[in-house]
């Protein structure tokens, strides 16, 4: 199988193996933590969740990082990235433990959200850093392959973490706090795994390192302006277009996720626990789509080019999403999650490769943090739109059609740019 052969090739790079271990443990912990949050906020039997409540929770957890994200990028280009992985995961372990204590203490929801907000804040540094450091551990010839397999492996790890969280919930009664503590333990393991990487290995270059926080933050606006100017240069137009199209595809994915949450909670199941199990199954089929994208994208992007592959992914989503989503029944919706996982991850792999290949190392941290900010804003905006359009049971033909139109527009715009 080609994907197994590619993975075996990449694993010959010792530093890639070590960075992959950090990613798997870190994103596995993310999966555990996110399932715990979803179970506590959306699927608690005593809570009557609405699309507006889900959108509000997403806004609380994600929008503030539209402000944190650019600072994360500056720091990733000024701090040793290995140290970001070490101290970031240690901090998340402590903060996740605090979240578990808040759940046990039955505190007001706003205090719980503040704690979750802090964990997500650190996540901005870690995820952007994992993307920015890949060119440091593989050669240029295998960068597309690494972008196919490494983020996909991280997504599968997050899915496995979510599955592990479901198992804990089945075994332990009233187990939201226990699941969060499991996530904290995995964050600690990710911190320890990062110690196997040399502090200087992941960059930035020694002359760019500024270990003092105040020094690193001085001139943030200037550094960000320089990064955006770097991205806007004519030789990097494809990277800018890829980021724009991927942001719109993230918007579509976010809107459909809110709809799926509401369908699982109120339409596909009569109980909160049954809805949570269905959501877990849907996330599993989506993860299978991510894995398929890792297998297909190196071949497809190599033959078509990354830009044209993004257009193909968006066009496929535009056709498949309404045809499978409009029946609003379980089986077609599960098939839709597979294909949306494939097309979304396929486009993301191509986008990551375009950005990494076009952007100089001294700017990668900032560009990937801007990338992350665009993702968050698109996701929260999608949740807000979905909250306005979704009825209480989650069935919305206008939302499904709107998302299909956006996918079609993305496919047409990226295809036209690629031809030019």
N, C-alpha and C positions, 0 to 999 in steps of 0.2 A: 504494500500500500504506500502510495507516494508520500502521504503526510507522515507516516512512521519513518520512512527513509529520510525525509527532510529533518525531522526532529532528531534522529540519530546523528545526522551531520552537524546540526547546531550544538548538540550536547558534547561534541568533541572540544568545543571552546569552554575551557574551565570557568572563565569568568562569566560567560553566559549562563552556565549551570547555576552558579552562585546567585546571580541576579534573578534568575527564574525562581529559585527557591524563595527569595525575599518576596517576589510578586505573588507566588502561590499562597504562601502563608498569610500575607497581608490581605489579599483579595478574598481568601477563604474566610478570614475574620470579618471582612466587610459583609460577606454573604450571611454569616451568622447574625451579625448585628442588625442588618437591614430586615431580616425575617423577624427578629425580635421586635423591632420597631413597628413593622406592619401588623404583627399579631396584636401588639398592645394598642395601637392607634386605630386600626381599621377593623380588625376581626375580634375584638373583645365583645363577648355576648351582651354586656351591659351598655355598650356604646351604639347609638344609632348614627352610623356614619353616612355622610352625604358627599357628593362630588365636591361641593364647596369646602367641606372640612378637609378632604384629601388635598385639594389645591392649596388651602391655607397651610397645611402641614408642610407641603413641598416648598412653599414660599419661605416659611420660617427656617427650614433646614438648608435651602439652597441659595436664595437670593443674596444673603449677606456675603457670600463668597464671590459674587460679582465684584465686590470691593476688595476682598482678601486675595483673589486670584492674581491680579497683576503684581501685588507685592510678593506673592509666592514665586512668580516668575523671576523677578529681580533677585530674590534671595537664592533661587536655584542657580543663577548665573554668577553668584558672589560667594556662596557657601559651598563647602565640600558636600557633594550630593550623597556620598555614603553616610555622612553624619546626619543628613536629613532623614534618611531611612532609619538609622539607629535611634535617634532621639524622638523622631516623629512617632514611631511605633511604640516606644516606651511611654510616651505621653498619652497615646490613644489607649494603651492598656490601663493606665491610671484613670483616665476619664471614663472609659467603659465600666470600670469597677464602680465609679461614682454613680453612673446611670443605674446600675443594678441596685445600689443602695436606695436611690430615689424611688425605684419601682416598689421595693419592699416597704418603703415608708409611706406609700400612697400620697405623694405630694401633689400639689396642683399641677395641671398639665403644662402650664407655662414654664415651670421650673424644670420639668422633664425635657421640654423642647430646648431649653438653654443648654442642658447637658449634652443632648444629642447634637446640637449645633456645634459645640466645641469639638466633638469627635470628627464631625464632617469637615470642620475647618482644617484640621491637620491632614485630612484625606486629600485636600487640594494639593498640598506639597508632595505627598508620596506618589500619587498617580501621575502628576505632571513630571515628576522626577524619573519615574520608571520609563516613561516614553522618551524623555530627553537623553537618557543614558544608553539606550540600546546601541547607537552607533559606536559607543566606546568599547563594546564587548564582542562585536562581530565585524567582519570586513564588509566593504561596500557591496561586494558581489552577492552576499547572503542577507542583505538588509531587508529586502522584500519578504524573504522567507521568514526572517525573525519577526517582522511586523505581522505576518500572518499567524505565526504560532504562539508568540509570547503573550500578546493581549488576549488571544482566544483561550490560551491555557489559563490565564488569570480569570477570565469570565467563567470558564468551567470550574475553576477552584471556588469562585464565589457561589456558583450554583451548588457545588458539593457542600460548601459551608451552609447554604440555605437548607439543603437536604438533611444535614447533620442537626441543624436547629429543629427541623420538624421531628426528627427521631427523639431528641431530648424532650420536646413538648409531649410526645406520646408516652414517654416513660415516666416523666416527672410531672405531677399535678401542679397547677399554678406556677408554671416554670419559666415565665418571661425573664425573671431575674437570673435564673440559672443559665438560660441561653445567652444572656448578655455577658455573664462571667466567662462562659466558654469562649466568646469572642475576645474578651480581654486576654485570656490565656494564649490564644493564637496570635494576637498582636505582640505579646511578649516574645513568642517564638520567632516572629518575623524580625524583631529587633536583634535577637541573638544571631539569627542567620546572616544579617547584614555585616556582622563582625568578620565573616570569612572573606570579605572584599577589602582590598587595601584602601585606606582613606583617600589617597590621591587618584585612584584608578578611574573613577567615574566623572572626574572633572569638577568644576571648570579648570582652565589652565591656572598654574600657580600664581601668575602675576595678576589674575582677576580675583583671587580669593580675598575677601574682606571679612574676617571672622567677627568683628564687632557689629552688633545689630544697628546701632545708630549710624555707623559708617556705611553699612550696606544699604540702608534706607534713604540716605542722602542722595538727592538727585533722582528719585524714583521716576518722576514725571519725565525727566530728560532721557532716562534709560528706556522707558516705555515708548516714548516718541521715536527714539532711534530704532527700536525693534519693529515698530509699525512701518517706519520708513524703509527698513530692511525688507520687510514683507511686501511692500508696495513697489519695489524695484521691478522693472520690466522682465528681468529674467526669473522673477518669482511670481508672475501673474497666475500661473497654474496653481500654485500653493494657495493664493488668496481665493481663487475661485473654488478650489476644493474645500477650503474651510467654510465658505459661504453655503455651498450645497450640503455639506455634512451637517451644518447647523439647522437647515430646514428639515433634513431627514430626522434629526433628533427631535425637532418639534413634532413631527408626525408620530414618532415612536412614543413620545410623552403623552400625547392626547389619547393614543390607543391604549396605553398602559392604564390611565385613569378609567377609561371605559371598561377595560378588562377587570379592574378591581371592583367596580360597581356591579358588573355582571356576575362575577364570582360570589360577591357578598349577598346579592338579592335575587338574581334570576336563575343562575345555574344550580343553586343549592338553597335548601330551606333553613340551614343552620350555619352559624359562623364557622364552626370547625370544618364542616363540609366545604364551605367556600374557601377556607384557607388551604385545604388539601387540593382543591381544583386549581387554585392559584399556583401551588407548588408544582403541579403537573404541567401547567402552562409554561412556567419558567423553565422546567426541564426540557420541554420541546423547543423552546426558544434557544436554550443552550445547545441543543443538538444542531440547530441551524447555525449557530456560531461556529461549531466544530466543522460543519460542512463548508462554511465560508473559508476556514483556514485551509481546507483541503483543495478547494476550487480556485481561490483567488490568485495564488502564485502562477498557476497555469493561465487563467483568464486574463489577469492584468499583464502577464508577460506577452500574450498574444495580441490583446487589444490595446494595451497601454492603460495605465492607471486611471486617467481621466475618462476614457471611453467606458471602462469597467464601472465607474461610478454611475455614469448615465444609464448603463444597462441595468444595474441594481435598482435604481430609482424607477425605471420604466417597468420592470418586473413587479415591483411593489405596487405601482399605480394600477396594474391589471389585477393582481392577485388579491389585494387587500379588500376591495369591495365585493369581489365574487365570492370570497370565503367569509367575509365579515357580516354581510347583510342578512344571512339567515338567522343570526343571533342564536345559534345552537352550539353545543359543546364541541362536537367532532370537527366541524369546519373551522371553528375558532382555534382549536389546537393546531390544526394544519396551518392556519394563518400565522400563528406564533412561530412555527418552524421557519416558514419562508421569510417572515419579517426579520427573524434573527439572522438568517443567511444574508439577506440583502443589506441590512443595516451594518452587520459586521464586515461584509465584503467591501462596502463603500468606505468604512472606517479604516480598514487595513490599507486600502489604496490611498486614502487621504494622509494617513500617518507617513506612508512611504514618500509621497510627494513632498510633504513638509520637511521631513528629515533630510531628504536628498537636496532640497533647495536652500535650507537655512543653515547658516554657519553655526558652529558649536557654541560660540559666545552668545548667541541669541536664542538657542533652542529652548532653554528653560522659560524665558519670557513668552516666546511664541506658543509653546504648549500650554502655558497658563492662560493666555488669551483664548486659546482653543477651548480650554476647560470652562472658562467664564462664558463663552458663547454657548456651550452645551447647557450650562445651568440656566442661563436666561431663556433659552429656547424651551427647556423642559418646564420651567415654571410658567412661561407664557402659554405653553400647550395645556398645562393643568388648568389655568385660568379660563382659557377658551372652552375646554371640555366642561368645566363647572357651569358655564353659561348655557351650553348646548345640551347637556345630558339630563334626561328625566331621572326620577328616583331609581328606576330599575336598570338604568344603564343603556337601554336600547335607543340609539339615536342614528337614524338614517342620514340626517344632514351632516353629522360629524364624520361618518364613514366616507361620504361623498367628498366633503371638504378635504380630508386627508388625501384621498385619491387624486384630487385636482392638484394639490401641492406637490405630491410625488411626480405627477406628470409634468408640471412646470419645471421641477428640478432636472428631470431627465432631458427635457428639451433644451434648457439653458446650458447644461454641461455638455450635451452633445454638440450644440452649435459652437460653443467655445473650443471644443476639441477639434472640430473641423477647421476652425479658423487658425 
